[in-house]
Amino acid sequence: MHNMAAGYRSRIHISVVIPTLNEEQNIPRLLPAIARQLKGAGYEIIVVDGGSNDRTAELAGRYGARVLYYAGGKGGALAMGLRTARGDILISMDADLSHRPGELRLLISGIEAGYDVCMGSRFICGGGTDDMPWIRKAGNKFFVFLVNSIFHSRYSDLCYGYRSFRRSVLPRLRLREKGFGIETEISINAVKAGLRIIEVPSTEKKRMSGEAKLRTFRDGYAILRTILKNVGR
């Protein structure tokens, strides 16, 4: 029985898509950690670099990732990576080690259990965050309330990019956002498309090295704009 399960897992092809910008200090830790978690699963790692001026792309290639280039924003980079991916299960992940590779199996299990989208959540039992000041926490809570009220969803988290997808539903997510509104767009379009969605607990760690790309007010405005743009669409 154990061998049958192992054989089943080995046939699943998993694609992990990671947008990057100046992450040379984190890539040598992140990519081997992903490889350890997915050993025997049949996987690929796709790094979509946004024009790094350090050795991010070079190191990603050295550690076995397929490297693509897109300098038009995180959302566009993620969409490119997901569309290029060959896996049956697609996973989006940040490069700064705030997303724990040890949770990859949980995201994969959500799709294996029959869901179309499996979203990591910091705000359900078992989840948490070490990297969210009160103003971002309040903003996220407000945006969750807004999306749930408008689109009749039941999300506990919204602006978190550690997620997995069934490859076949990707066209129904209609990814258009080029910037930080991409996670919100995915959440809204998944509900509007009637996809089977599950949230699983995830613990967000502090960025390991390098400079954070998120800007609270700029990106908060982008998220609000994404929500309002999708009303009545």
Beta strands, then each sheet from edge to edge (+ up, - down):
strand 1: 14-20
strand 2: 43-49
strand 3: 66-69
strand 4: 89-92
strand 5: 117-121
strand 6: 128-129
strand 7: 163-166
strand 8: 197-201
strand 9: 203-204
sheet 1: 3+ 2+ 1+ 4+ 7- 5+ 8+
sheet 2: 6+ 9+
end
